Amino acid sequence: TYVIVGFSEISEVNSDILIAKLDADGNELWRSTLGEDLLAEDGRQIVFTQDGKFAIVGLKSEVFSGQLNKIILVKNH
């Protein structure tokens, strides 16, 4: 199986981190999104942890405030 990360575009100014698990044939087993309104979030890398879970490293841009490309880290539970 594979776990992929990226982004899902909600609107011109809003995107959420996209996480999906695929089987060996590329069929989607599950998908989840993480994000806040009016922010552009983009998952860039998955790091698997010793407890069998994973953490996602990505970027968050606050489009209207001018604060761009904050680094974020999210770990699943």
Disulfide bonds with the S-S distance in Angstrom:
none
